[in-house]
Amino acid sequence: MKFLIGLVLVVGIGYGAMHYGGLLSFDPAQQGRDAKAAIKPGMSWQKVVAVSEPGECRFYVLQKQNIGGNEIEFPKPGPFMPFDAKNLEDRLADDSLPEGFEFYYKFTTEEQFLVKFDAAGDVEGISKPPTMNDLLDR
């Protein structure tokens, strides 16, 4: 009987801790929608990071390609790498990102987005990368 009372108390305390600690209402998809709604064009990258820190970022570089005898330059995104605020701040201070950069946010497999920044570090726009469902629908 003591065991049963102890078990009920432990389960009750555990449930109360999870309920009041916010674990039962954890919704990453909603967090993603809220973060996306809070990010507006023209915001600085620091303000975007204050809304939600990105998991990864990538830098754009100019790529040259010879098309029909003419050399054409166009911006191309580099590989994704873990977000490092100090590295980004240093590169912006050195003006070494003339083509801009991009943050990648992934909250769930369906709730993910990219935030594109210009060379000054201000938001140009938000886009949705193709998800596995998008690729399978084709």
VOVEX-103468 format. One record per atom (N, C-alpha, C): residue in one letter; chain; atom name; x negated, y negated, z. Coordinates in Angstrom, 2 decimals, always signed. Layout:
# VOVEX-103468
{residu A&chaine A&atome CA&u X&v Y&w Z}
...
END
This chain:
# VOVEX-103468
{residu M&chaine A&atome N&u -0.83&v +1.19&w +0.00}
{residu M&chaine A&atome CA&u +0.00&v +0.00&w +0.00}
{residu M&chaine A&atome C&u -0.87&v -1.26&w +0.00}
{residu K&chaine A&atome N&u -1.96&v -1.22&w +0.81}
{residu K&chaine A&atome CA&u -2.88&v -2.38&w +0.83}
{residu K&chaine A&atome C&u -3.51&v -2.58&w -0.55}
{residu F&chaine A&atome N&u -3.81&v -1.47&w -1.20}
{residu F&chaine A&atome CA&u -4.40&v -1.57&w -2.54}
{residu F&chaine A&atome C&u -3.45&v -2.26&w -3.51}
{residu L&chaine A&atome N&u -2.18&v -1.90&w -3.47}
{residu L&chaine A&atome CA&u -1.18&v -2.48&w -4.35}
{residu L&chaine A&atome C&u -1.02&v -3.98&w -4.09}
{residu I&chaine A&atome N&u -0.98&v -4.36&w -2.83}
{residu I&chaine A&atome CA&u -0.86&v -5.79&w -2.48}
{residu I&chaine A&atome C&u -2.12&v -6.54&w -2.95}
{residu G&chaine A&atome N&u -3.28&v -5.94&w -2.75}
{residu G&chaine A&atome CA&u -4.53&v -6.56&w -3.21}
{residu G&chaine A&atome C&u -4.56&v -6.72&w -4.71}
{residu L&chaine A&atome N&u -4.11&v -5.70&w -5.43}
{residu L&chaine A&atome CA&u -4.08&v -5.75&w -6.89}
{residu L&chaine A&atome C&u -3.13&v -6.84&w -7.38}
{residu V&chaine A&atome N&u -1.95&v -6.94&w -6.77}
{residu V&chaine A&atome CA&u -0.99&v -7.98&w -7.14}
{residu V&chaine A&atome C&u -1.58&v -9.37&w -6.87}
{residu L&chaine A&atome N&u -2.26&v -9.54&w -5.76}
{residu L&chaine A&atome CA&u -2.89&v -10.83&w -5.45}
{residu L&chaine A&atome C&u -3.98&v -11.18&w -6.46}
{residu V&chaine A&atome N&u -4.82&v -10.21&w -6.79}
{residu V&chaine A&atome CA&u -5.90&v -10.47&w -7.76}
{residu V&chaine A&atome C&u -5.33&v -10.83&w -9.12}
{residu V&chaine A&atome N&u -4.32&v -10.08&w -9.57}
{residu V&chaine A&atome CA&u -3.69&v -10.39&w -10.86}
{residu V&chaine A&atome C&u -3.01&v -11.76&w -10.81}
{residu G&chaine A&atome N&u -2.34&v -12.07&w -9.73}
{residu G&chaine A&atome CA&u -1.68&v -13.37&w -9.59}
{residu G&chaine A&atome C&u -2.67&v -14.52&w -9.59}
{residu I&chaine A&atome N&u -3.76&v -14.37&w -8.86}
{residu I&chaine A&atome CA&u -4.79&v -15.42&w -8.83}
{residu I&chaine A&atome C&u -5.44&v -15.56&w -10.20}
{residu G&chaine A&atome N&u -5.71&v -14.44&w -10.86}
{residu G&chaine A&atome CA&u -6.30&v -14.49&w -12.20}
{residu G&chaine A&atome C&u -5.39&v -15.18&w -13.20}
{residu Y&chaine A&atome N&u -4.11&v -14.86&w -13.16}
{residu Y&chaine A&atome CA&u -3.15&v -15.50&w -14.07}
{residu Y&chaine A&atome C&u -3.07&v -17.00&w -13.78}
{residu G&chaine A&atome N&u -3.01&v -17.36&w -12.51}
{residu G&chaine A&atome CA&u -2.95&v -18.78&w -12.14}
{residu G&chaine A&atome C&u -4.18&v -19.54&w -12.61}
{residu A&chaine A&atome N&u -5.35&v -18.93&w -12.45}
{residu A&chaine A&atome CA&u -6.58&v -19.59&w -12.89}
{residu A&chaine A&atome C&u -6.59&v -19.77&w -14.41}
{residu M&chaine A&atome N&u -6.14&v -18.75&w -15.14}
{residu M&chaine A&atome CA&u -6.11&v -18.87&w -16.59}
{residu M&chaine A&atome C&u -5.06&v -19.88&w -17.04}
{residu H&chaine A&atome N&u -3.92&v -19.90&w -16.37}
{residu H&chaine A&atome CA&u -2.85&v -20.82&w -16.76}
{residu H&chaine A&atome C&u -3.26&v -22.27&w -16.49}
{residu Y&chaine A&atome N&u -3.73&v -22.55&w -15.30}
{residu Y&chaine A&atome CA&u -4.10&v -23.92&w -14.95}
{residu Y&chaine A&atome C&u -5.46&v -24.32&w -15.49}
{residu G&chaine A&atome N&u -6.27&v -23.37&w -15.86}
{residu G&chaine A&atome CA&u -7.55&v -23.66&w -16.48}
{residu G&chaine A&atome C&u -7.43&v -23.92&w -17.97}
{residu G&chaine A&atome N&u -6.26&v -23.69&w -18.53}
{residu G&chaine A&atome CA&u -6.04&v -23.98&w -19.94}
{residu G&chaine A&atome C&u -6.36&v -22.82&w -20.88}
{residu L&chaine A&atome N&u -6.75&v -21.67&w -20.36}
{residu L&chaine A&atome CA&u -7.11&v -20.56&w -21.24}
{residu L&chaine A&atome C&u -5.91&v -19.96&w -21.95}
{residu L&chaine A&atome N&u -4.74&v -20.03&w -21.37}
{residu L&chaine A&atome CA&u -3.57&v -19.45&w -22.01}
{residu L&chaine A&atome C&u -3.04&v -20.33&w -23.15}
{residu S&chaine A&atome N&u -3.37&v -21.62&w -23.11}
{residu S&chaine A&atome CA&u -2.89&v -22.52&w -24.15}
{residu S&chaine A&atome C&u -3.97&v -22.85&w -25.18}
{residu F&chaine A&atome N&u -5.07&v -22.10&w -25.19}
{residu F&chaine A&atome CA&u -6.17&v -22.34&w -26.12}
{residu F&chaine A&atome C&u -5.72&v -22.03&w -27.55}
{residu D&chaine A&atome N&u -5.79&v -23.04&w -28.42}
{residu D&chaine A&atome CA&u -5.36&v -22.88&w -29.81}
{residu D&chaine A&atome C&u -6.39&v -23.55&w -30.72}
{residu P&chaine A&atome N&u -7.36&v -22.80&w -31.25}
{residu P&chaine A&atome CA&u -8.39&v -23.41&w -32.08}
{residu P&chaine A&atome C&u -7.84&v -24.03&w -33.36}
{residu A&chaine A&atome N&u -6.78&v -23.47&w -33.92}
{residu A&chaine A&atome CA&u -6.20&v -24.06&w -35.13}
{residu A&chaine A&atome C&u -5.66&v -25.46&w -34.84}
{residu Q&chaine A&atome N&u -5.03&v -25.63&w -33.69}
{residu Q&chaine A&atome CA&u -4.52&v -26.95&w -33.31}
{residu Q&chaine A&atome C&u -5.68&v -27.91&w -33.05}
{residu Q&chaine A&atome N&u -6.75&v -27.42&w -32.44}
{residu Q&chaine A&atome CA&u -7.93&v -28.26&w -32.23}
{residu Q&chaine A&atome C&u -8.47&v -28.75&w -33.58}
{residu G&chaine A&atome N&u -8.49&v -27.87&w -34.57}
{residu G&chaine A&atome CA&u -8.96&v -28.25&w -35.89}
{residu G&chaine A&atome C&u -8.07&v -29.29&w -36.54}
{residu R&chaine A&atome N&u -6.76&v -29.10&w -36.44}
{residu R&chaine A&atome CA&u -5.83&v -30.09&w -37.01}
{residu R&chaine A&atome C&u -5.97&v -31.44&w -36.31}
{residu D&chaine A&atome N&u -6.14&v -31.43&w -34.99}
{residu D&chaine A&atome CA&u -6.31&v -32.68&w -34.25}
{residu D&chaine A&atome C&u -7.61&v -33.38&w -34.64}
{residu A&chaine A&atome N&u -8.70&v -32.62&w -34.76}
{residu A&chaine A&atome CA&u -9.98&v -33.21&w -35.15}
{residu A&chaine A&atome C&u -9.90&v -33.80&w -36.56}
{residu K&chaine A&atome N&u -9.28&v -33.07&w -37.47}
{residu K&chaine A&atome CA&u -9.15&v -33.55&w -38.85}
{residu K&chaine A&atome C&u -8.32&v -34.83&w -38.91}
{residu A&chaine A&atome N&u -7.26&v -34.90&w -38.11}
{residu A&chaine A&atome CA&u -6.41&v -36.09&w -38.10}
{residu A&chaine A&atome C&u -7.13&v -37.29&w -37.50}
{residu A&chaine A&atome N&u -8.07&v -37.06&w -36.60}
{residu A&chaine A&atome CA&u -8.77&v -38.16&w -35.94}
{residu A&chaine A&atome C&u -9.90&v -38.75&w -36.79}
{residu I&chaine A&atome N&u -10.35&v -38.02&w -37.81}
{residu I&chaine A&atome CA&u -11.46&v -38.48&w -38.65}
{residu I&chaine A&atome C&u -10.89&v -39.28&w -39.82}
{residu K&chaine A&atome N&u -11.36&v -40.50&w -39.95}
{residu K&chaine A&atome CA&u -10.86&v -41.41&w -40.99}
{residu K&chaine A&atome C&u -12.01&v -41.91&w -41.86}
{residu P&chaine A&atome N&u -11.75&v -42.21&w -43.14}
{residu P&chaine A&atome CA&u -12.78&v -42.78&w -44.00}
{residu P&chaine A&atome C&u -13.33&v -44.08&w -43.40}
{residu G&chaine A&atome N&u -14.64&v -44.24&w -43.50}
{residu G&chaine A&atome CA&u -15.30&v -45.42&w -42.96}
{residu G&chaine A&atome C&u -15.88&v -45.23&w -41.57}
{residu M&chaine A&atome N&u -15.48&v -44.16&w -40.87}
{residu M&chaine A&atome CA&u -16.03&v -43.90&w -39.53}
{residu M&chaine A&atome C&u -17.51&v -43.55&w -39.65}
{residu S&chaine A&atome N&u -18.28&v -43.93&w -38.64}
{residu S&chaine A&atome CA&u -19.70&v -43.55&w -38.62}
{residu S&chaine A&atome C&u -19.83&v -42.09&w -38.21}
{residu W&chaine A&atome N&u -20.97&v -41.51&w -38.53}
{residu W&chaine A&atome CA&u -21.16&v -40.09&w -38.19}
{residu W&chaine A&atome C&u -21.18&v -39.87&w -36.68}
{residu Q&chaine A&atome N&u -21.63&v -40.88&w -35.90}
{residu Q&chaine A&atome CA&u -21.64&v -40.75&w -34.45}
{residu Q&chaine A&atome C&u -20.21&v -40.65&w -33.91}
{residu K&chaine A&atome N&u -19.30&v -41.44&w -34.47}
{residu K&chaine A&atome CA&u -17.90&v -41.39&w -34.02}
{residu K&chaine A&atome C&u -17.26&v -40.06&w -34.40}
{residu V&chaine A&atome N&u -17.63&v -39.52&w -35.54}
{residu V&chaine A&atome CA&u -17.10&v -38.22&w -35.96}
{residu V&chaine A&atome C&u -17.60&v -37.13&w -35.01}
{residu V&chaine A&atome N&u -18.88&v -37.19&w -34.64}
{residu V&chaine A&atome CA&u -19.43&v -36.21&w -33.71}
{residu V&chaine A&atome C&u -18.77&v -36.34&w -32.34}
{residu A&chaine A&atome N&u -18.41&v -37.57&w -31.96}
{residu A&chaine A&atome CA&u -17.73&v -37.78&w -30.67}
{residu A&chaine A&atome C&u -16.34&v -37.14&w -30.69}
{residu V&chaine A&atome N&u -15.69&v -37.10&w -31.85}
{residu V&chaine A&atome CA&u -14.39&v -36.44&w -31.97}
{residu V&chaine A&atome C&u -14.57&v -34.94&w -31.81}
{residu S&chaine A&atome N&u -15.51&v -34.36&w -32.55}
{residu S&chaine A&atome CA&u -15.80&v -32.93&w -32.48}
{residu S&chaine A&atome C&u -17.15&v -32.69&w -33.13}
{residu E&chaine A&atome N&u -18.03&v -31.99&w -32.41}
{residu E&chaine A&atome CA&u -19.36&v -31.73&w -32.97}
{residu E&chaine A&atome C&u -19.27&v -30.64&w -34.03}
{residu P&chaine A&atome N&u -19.89&v -30.89&w -35.20}
{residu P&chaine A&atome CA&u -19.82&v -29.89&w -36.27}
{residu P&chaine A&atome C&u -20.71&v -28.69&w -35.97}
{residu G&chaine A&atome N&u -20.38&v -27.57&w -36.58}
{residu G&chaine A&atome CA&u -21.21&v -26.39&w -36.42}
{residu G&chaine A&atome C&u -22.42&v -26.45&w -37.34}
{residu E&chaine A&atome N&u -22.21&v -26.96&w -38.56}
{residu E&chaine A&atome CA&u -23.28&v -26.99&w -39.54}
{residu E&chaine A&atome C&u -23.22&v -28.29&w -40.34}
{residu C&chaine A&atome N&u -24.33&v -28.59&w -40.98}
{residu C&chaine A&atome CA&u -24.35&v -29.73&w -41.91}
{residu C&chaine A&atome C&u -25.27&v -29.39&w -43.07}
{residu R&chaine A&atome N&u -25.13&v -30.15&w -44.14}
{residu R&chaine A&atome CA&u -26.03&v -29.98&w -45.28}
{residu R&chaine A&atome C&u -26.26&v -31.34&w -45.91}
{residu F&chaine A&atome N&u -27.41&v -31.46&w -46.57}
{residu F&chaine A&atome CA&u -27.81&v -32.70&w -47.19}
{residu F&chaine A&atome C&u -27.71&v -32.57&w -48.71}
{residu Y&chaine A&atome N&u -27.34&v -33.66&w -49.36}
{residu Y&chaine A&atome CA&u -27.26&v -33.68&w -50.82}
{residu Y&chaine A&atome C&u -28.58&v -34.16&w -51.39}
{residu V&chaine A&atome N&u -28.98&v -33.56&w -52.49}
{residu V&chaine A&atome CA&u -30.21&v -33.94&w -53.19}
{residu V&chaine A&atome C&u -29.88&v -34.19&w -54.66}
{residu L&chaine A&atome N&u -30.71&v -34.98&w -55.32}
{residu L&chaine A&atome CA&u -30.53&v -35.22&w -56.75}
{residu L&chaine A&atome C&u -31.15&v -34.07&w -57.52}
{residu Q&chaine A&atome N&u -30.38&v -33.49&w -58.41}
{residu Q&chaine A&atome CA&u -30.90&v -32.43&w -59.25}
{residu Q&chaine A&atome C&u -30.91&v -32.96&w -60.68}
{residu K&chaine A&atome N&u -31.98&v -32.65&w -61.39}
{residu K&chaine A&atome CA&u -32.10&v -33.07&w -62.78}
{residu K&chaine A&atome C&u -31.88&v -31.86&w -63.68}
{residu Q&chaine A&atome N&u -31.12&v -32.09&w -64.74}
{residu Q&chaine A&atome CA&u -30.86&v -31.01&w -65.68}
{residu Q&chaine A&atome C&u -30.91&v -31.59&w -67.09}
{residu N&chaine A&atome N&u -31.53&v -30.84&w -67.99}
{residu N&chaine A&atome CA&u -31.65&v -31.26&w -69.38}
{residu N&chaine A&atome C&u -30.45&v -30.72&w -70.15}
{residu I&chaine A&atome N&u -29.57&v -31.62&w -70.59}
{residu I&chaine A&atome CA&u -28.37&v -31.23&w -71.34}
{residu I&chaine A&atome C&u -28.39&v -31.95&w -72.68}
{residu G&chaine A&atome N&u -28.48&v -31.19&w -73.74}
{residu G&chaine A&atome CA&u -28.48&v -31.76&w -75.09}
{residu G&chaine A&atome C&u -29.63&v -32.72&w -75.33}
{residu G&chaine A&atome N&u -30.77&v -32.47&w -74.74}
{residu G&chaine A&atome CA&u -31.93&v -33.33&w -74.92}
{residu G&chaine A&atome C&u -31.94&v -34.54&w -74.00}
{residu N&chaine A&atome N&u -30.90&v -34.73&w -73.21}
{residu N&chaine A&atome CA&u -30.85&v -35.84&w -72.27}
{residu N&chaine A&atome C&u -31.03&v -35.29&w -70.84}
{residu E&chaine A&atome N&u -31.84&v -35.98&w -70.08}
{residu E&chaine A&atome CA&u -32.01&v -35.58&w -68.69}
{residu E&chaine A&atome C&u -30.92&v -36.24&w -67.85}
{residu I&chaine A&atome N&u -30.11&v -35.42&w -67.19}
{residu I&chaine A&atome CA&u -28.98&v -35.90&w -66.40}
{residu I&chaine A&atome C&u -29.28&v -35.61&w -64.93}
{residu E&chaine A&atome N&u -29.02&v -36.60&w -64.08}
{residu E&chaine A&atome CA&u -29.17&v -36.42&w -62.63}
{residu E&chaine A&atome C&u -27.79&v -36.35&w -62.00}
{residu F&chaine A&atome N&u -27.63&v -35.42&w -61.07}
{residu F&chaine A&atome CA&u -26.37&v -35.32&w -60.35}
{residu F&chaine A&atome C&u -26.64&v -34.81&w -58.94}
{residu P&chaine A&atome N&u -25.82&v -35.25&w -57.97}
{residu P&chaine A&atome CA&u -26.03&v -34.80&w -56.60}
{residu P&chaine A&atome C&u -25.59&v -33.35&w -56.41}
{residu K&chaine A&atome N&u -26.39&v -32.60&w -55.68}
{residu K&chaine A&atome CA&u -26.08&v -31.19&w -55.43}
{residu K&chaine A&atome C&u -26.25&v -30.94&w -53.93}
{residu P&chaine A&atome N&u -25.28&v -30.26&w -53.32}
{residu P&chaine A&atome CA&u -25.42&v -29.97&w -51.89}
{residu P&chaine A&atome C&u -26.48&v -28.90&w -51.64}
{residu G&chaine A&atome N&u -27.24&v -29.10&w -50.59}
{residu G&chaine A&atome CA&u -28.22&v -28.11&w -50.18}
{residu G&chaine A&atome C&u -27.57&v -27.03&w -49.34}
{residu P&chaine A&atome N&u -28.38&v -26.17&w -48.74}
{residu P&chaine A&atome CA&u -27.82&v -25.10&w -47.91}
{residu P&chaine A&atome C&u -27.32&v -25.64&w -46.57}
{residu F&chaine A&atome N&u -26.36&v -24.94&w -45.99}
{residu F&chaine A&atome CA&u -25.90&v -25.31&w -44.65}
{residu F&chaine A&atome C&u -26.96&v -24.93&w -43.64}
{residu M&chaine A&atome N&u -27.10&v -25.77&w -42.63}
{residu M&chaine A&atome CA&u -28.02&v -25.49&w -41.52}
{residu M&chaine A&atome C&u -27.36&v -25.93&w -40.23}
{residu P&chaine A&atome N&u -27.82&v -25.41&w -39.10}
{residu P&chaine A&atome CA&u -27.20&v -25.82&w -37.83}
{residu P&chaine A&atome C&u -27.31&v -27.34&w -37.64}
{residu F&chaine A&atome N&u -26.26&v -27.92&w -37.08}
{residu F&chaine A&atome CA&u -26.23&v -29.36&w -36.86}
{residu F&chaine A&atome C&u -27.28&v -29.77&w -35.83}
{residu D&chaine A&atome N&u -28.06&v -30.79&w -36.17}
{residu D&chaine A&atome CA&u -29.09&v -31.33&w -35.28}
{residu D&chaine A&atome C&u -28.99&v -32.85&w -35.35}
{residu A&chaine A&atome N&u -28.43&v -33.45&w -34.31}
{residu A&chaine A&atome CA&u -28.18&v -34.91&w -34.31}
{residu A&chaine A&atome C&u -29.48&v -35.70&w -34.41}
{residu K&chaine A&atome N&u -30.52&v -35.26&w -33.74}
{residu K&chaine A&atome CA&u -31.80&v -35.99&w -33.77}
{residu K&chaine A&atome C&u -32.39&v -35.99&w -35.17}
{residu N&chaine A&atome N&u -32.38&v -34.84&w -35.83}
{residu N&chaine A&atome CA&u -32.90&v -34.74&w -37.20}
{residu N&chaine A&atome C&u -32.11&v -35.65&w -38.13}
{residu L&chaine A&atome N&u -30.79&v -35.63&w -38.02}
{residu L&chaine A&atome CA&u -29.95&v -36.47&w -38.86}
{residu L&chaine A&atome C&u -30.22&v -37.95&w -38.61}
{residu E&chaine A&atome N&u -30.32&v -38.32&w -37.36}
{residu E&chaine A&atome CA&u -30.59&v -39.72&w -37.02}
{residu E&chaine A&atome C&u -31.94&v -40.17&w -37.59}
{residu D&chaine A&atome N&u -32.96&v -39.33&w -37.48}
{residu D&chaine A&atome CA&u -34.28&v -39.66&w -38.03}
{residu D&chaine A&atome C&u -34.23&v -39.80&w -39.54}
{residu R&chaine A&atome N&u -33.54&v -38.90&w -40.21}
{residu R&chaine A&atome CA&u -33.47&v -38.96&w -41.67}
{residu R&chaine A&atome C&u -32.69&v -40.18&w -42.15}
{residu L&chaine A&atome N&u -31.64&v -40.56&w -41.42}
{residu L&chaine A&atome CA&u -30.91&v -41.78&w -41.79}
{residu L&chaine A&atome C&u -31.74&v -43.03&w -41.55}
{residu A&chaine A&atome N&u -32.53&v -43.04&w -40.48}
{residu A&chaine A&atome CA&u -33.40&v -44.19&w -40.19}
{residu A&chaine A&atome C&u -34.47&v -44.34&w -41.26}
{residu D&chaine A&atome N&u -34.94&v -43.22&w -41.84}
{residu D&chaine A&atome CA&u -35.96&v -43.25&w -42.89}
{residu D&chaine A&atome C&u -35.36&v -43.47&w -44.28}
{residu D&chaine A&atome N&u -34.04&v -43.59&w -44.37}
{residu D&chaine A&atome CA&u -33.35&v -43.73&w -45.66}
{residu D&chaine A&atome C&u -33.70&v -42.58&w -46.60}
{residu S&chaine A&atome N&u -33.82&v -41.37&w -46.06}
{residu S&chaine A&atome CA&u -34.19&v -40.22&w -46.88}
{residu S&chaine A&atome C&u -32.98&v -39.39&w -47.32}
{residu L&chaine A&atome N&u -31.79&v -39.96&w -47.17}
{residu L&chaine A&atome CA&u -30.57&v -39.26&w -47.61}
{residu L&chaine A&atome C&u -29.77&v -40.15&w -48.56}
{residu P&chaine A&atome N&u -30.36&v -40.50&w -49.72}
{residu P&chaine A&atome CA&u -29.66&v -41.42&w -50.62}
{residu P&chaine A&atome C&u -28.37&v -40.86&w -51.20}
{residu E&chaine A&atome N&u -28.23&v -39.55&w -51.23}
{residu E&chaine A&atome CA&u -27.03&v -38.94&w -51.80}
{residu E&chaine A&atome C&u -26.01&v -38.56&w -50.74}
{residu G&chaine A&atome N&u -26.35&v -38.76&w -49.46}
{residu G&chaine A&atome CA&u -25.42&v -38.48&w -48.39}
{residu G&chaine A&atome C&u -25.57&v -37.08&w -47.82}
{residu F&chaine A&atome N&u -24.62&v -36.71&w -46.99}
{residu F&chaine A&atome CA&u -24.65&v -35.42&w -46.32}
{residu F&chaine A&atome C&u -23.22&v -35.01&w -45.98}
{residu E&chaine A&atome N&u -23.08&v -33.82&w -45.43}
{residu E&chaine A&atome CA&u -21.76&v -33.26&w -45.20}
{residu E&chaine A&atome C&u -21.76&v -32.43&w -43.91}
{residu F&chaine A&atome N&u -20.69&v -32.55&w -43.12}
{residu F&chaine A&atome CA&u -20.50&v -31.72&w -41.93}
{residu F&chaine A&atome C&u -19.49&v -30.62&w -42.28}
{residu Y&chaine A&atome N&u -19.71&v -29.45&w -41.71}
{residu Y&chaine A&atome CA&u -18.80&v -28.33&w -41.90}
{residu Y&chaine A&atome C&u -18.17&v -27.96&w -40.56}
{residu Y&chaine A&atome N&u -16.86&v -28.01&w -40.52}
{residu Y&chaine A&atome CA&u -16.10&v -27.64&w -39.32}
{residu Y&chaine A&atome C&u -15.31&v -26.37&w -39.61}
{residu K&chaine A&atome N&u -15.43&v -25.39&w -38.73}
{residu K&chaine A&atome CA&u -14.66&v -24.16&w -38.87}
{residu K&chaine A&atome C&u -14.08&v -23.80&w -37.52}
{residu F&chaine A&atome N&u -12.77&v -23.95&w -37.41}
{residu F&chaine A&atome CA&u -12.06&v -23.63&w -36.18}
{residu F&chaine A&atome C&u -11.45&v -22.23&w -36.25}
{residu T&chaine A&atome N&u -10.87&v -21.89&w -37.39}
{residu T&chaine A&atome CA&u -10.35&v -20.55&w -37.67}
{residu T&chaine A&atome C&u -10.66&v -20.27&w -39.14}
{residu T&chaine A&atome N&u -10.32&v -19.07&w -39.61}
{residu T&chaine A&atome CA&u -10.58&v -18.76&w -41.01}
{residu T&chaine A&atome C&u -9.76&v -19.62&w -41.95}
{residu E&chaine A&atome N&u -8.62&v -20.11&w -41.50}
{residu E&chaine A&atome CA&u -7.79&v -20.98&w -42.33}
{residu E&chaine A&atome C&u -7.95&v -22.46&w -42.01}
{residu E&chaine A&atome N&u -8.34&v -22.79&w -40.81}
{residu E&chaine A&atome CA&u -8.48&v -24.19&w -40.40}
{residu E&chaine A&atome C&u -9.96&v -24.56&w -40.39}
{residu Q&chaine A&atome N&u -10.41&v -25.00&w -41.56}
{residu Q&chaine A&atome CA&u -11.79&v -25.44&w -41.73}
{residu Q&chaine A&atome C&u -11.81&v -26.58&w -42.74}
{residu F&chaine A&atome N&u -12.80&v -27.47&w -42.61}
{residu F&chaine A&atome CA&u -12.88&v -28.60&w -43.53}
{residu F&chaine A&atome C&u -14.30&v -29.14&w -43.57}
{residu L&chaine A&atome N&u -14.56&v -29.92&w -44.62}
{residu L&chaine A&atome CA&u -15.85&v -30.58&w -44.83}
{residu L&chaine A&atome C&u -15.64&v -32.08&w -44.72}
{residu V&chaine A&atome N&u -16.58&v -32.76&w -44.08}
{residu V&chaine A&atome CA&u -16.54&v -34.22&w -43.98}
{residu V&chaine A&atome C&u -17.76&v -34.74&w -44.72}
{residu K&chaine A&atome N&u -17.54&v -35.48&w -45.80}
{residu K&chaine A&atome CA&u -18.62&v -36.01&w -46.65}
{residu K&chaine A&atome C&u -18.96&v -37.43&w -46.20}
{residu F&chaine A&atome N&u -20.26&v -37.69&w -46.08}
{residu F&chaine A&atome CA&u -20.76&v -39.00&w -45.66}
{residu F&chaine A&atome C&u -21.61&v -39.61&w -46.77}
{residu D&chaine A&atome N&u -21.64&v -40.94&w -46.81}
{residu D&chaine A&atome CA&u -22.49&v -41.64&w -47.77}
{residu D&chaine A&atome C&u -23.90&v -41.80&w -47.19}
{residu A&chaine A&atome N&u -24.77&v -42.51&w -47.89}
{residu A&chaine A&atome CA&u -26.15&v -42.66&w -47.47}
{residu A&chaine A&atome C&u -26.30&v -43.45&w -46.17}
{residu A&chaine A&atome N&u -25.31&v -44.28&w -45.85}
{residu A&chaine A&atome CA&u -25.35&v -45.08&w -44.61}
{residu A&chaine A&atome C&u -24.84&v -44.29&w -43.41}
{residu G&chaine A&atome N&u -24.22&v -43.14&w -43.64}
{residu G&chaine A&atome CA&u -23.70&v -42.34&w -42.54}
{residu G&chaine A&atome C&u -22.24&v -42.60&w -42.23}
{residu D&chaine A&atome N&u -21.50&v -43.14&w -43.20}
{residu D&chaine A&atome CA&u -20.07&v -43.41&w -43.02}
{residu D&chaine A&atome C&u -19.25&v -42.39&w -43.82}
{residu V&chaine A&atome N&u -18.09&v -42.04&w -43.29}
{residu V&chaine A&atome CA&u -17.24&v -41.02&w -43.91}
{residu V&chaine A&atome C&u -16.73&v -41.51&w -45.27}
{residu E&chaine A&atome N&u -16.93&v -40.68&w -46.29}
{residu E&chaine A&atome CA&u -16.36&v -40.93&w -47.61}
{residu E&chaine A&atome C&u -15.03&v -40.22&w -47.77}
{residu G&chaine A&atome N&u -14.94&v -39.01&w -47.23}
{residu G&chaine A&atome CA&u -13.71&v -38.25&w -47.37}
{residu G&chaine A&atome C&u -13.78&v -36.90&w -46.69}
{residu I&chaine A&atome N&u -12.62&v -36.26&w -46.65}
{residu I&chaine A&atome CA&u -12.49&v -34.93&w -46.05}
{residu I&chaine A&atome C&u -11.95&v -33.99&w -47.12}
{residu S&chaine A&atome N&u -12.53&v -32.81&w -47.21}
{residu S&chaine A&atome CA&u -12.05&v -31.83&w -48.18}
{residu S&chaine A&atome C&u -11.96&v -30.46&w -47.53}
{residu K&chaine A&atome N&u -11.24&v -29.58&w -48.18}
{residu K&chaine A&atome CA&u -11.06&v -28.22&w -47.66}
{residu K&chaine A&atome C&u -11.87&v -27.27&w -48.53}
{residu P&chaine A&atome N&u -12.81&v -26.53&w -47.94}
{residu P&chaine A&atome CA&u -13.54&v -25.55&w -48.74}
{residu P&chaine A&atome C&u -12.63&v -24.37&w -49.07}
{residu P&chaine A&atome N&u -12.93&v -23.65&w -50.13}
{residu P&chaine A&atome CA&u -12.09&v -22.49&w -50.43}
{residu P&chaine A&atome C&u -12.24&v -21.42&w -49.35}
{residu T&chaine A&atome N&u -11.13&v -20.89&w -48.92}
{residu T&chaine A&atome CA&u -11.14&v -19.81&w -47.93}
{residu T&chaine A&atome C&u -11.07&v -18.47&w -48.66}
{residu M&chaine A&atome N&u -11.24&v -17.39&w -47.92}
{residu M&chaine A&atome CA&u -11.15&v -16.06&w -48.53}
{residu M&chaine A&atome C&u -9.77&v -15.84&w -49.13}
{residu N&chaine A&atome N&u -8.73&v -16.33&w -48.46}
{residu N&chaine A&atome CA&u -7.37&v -16.20&w -49.01}
{residu N&chaine A&atome C&u -7.25&v -16.94&w -50.34}
{residu D&chaine A&atome N&u -7.85&v -18.13&w -50.43}
{residu D&chaine A&atome CA&u -7.82&v -18.88&w -51.69}
{residu D&chaine A&atome C&u -8.51&v -18.09&w -52.80}
{residu L&chaine A&atome N&u -9.65&v -17.49&w -52.48}
{residu L&chaine A&atome CA&u -10.41&v -16.74&w -53.49}
{residu L&chaine A&atome C&u -9.66&v -15.48&w -53.90}
{residu L&chaine A&atome N&u -8.98&v -14.83&w -52.98}
{residu L&chaine A&atome CA&u -8.25&v -13.61&w -53.30}
{residu L&chaine A&atome C&u -6.96&v -13.88&w -54.08}
{residu D&chaine A&atome N&u -6.42&v -15.10&w -53.94}
{residu D&chaine A&atome CA&u -5.19&v -15.46&w -54.65}
{residu D&chaine A&atome C&u -5.43&v -15.69&w -56.14}
{residu R&chaine A&atome N&u -6.65&v -15.88&w -56.53}
{residu R&chaine A&atome CA&u -6.95&v -16.19&w -57.94}
{residu R&chaine A&atome C&u -6.90&v -14.97&w -58.80}
END
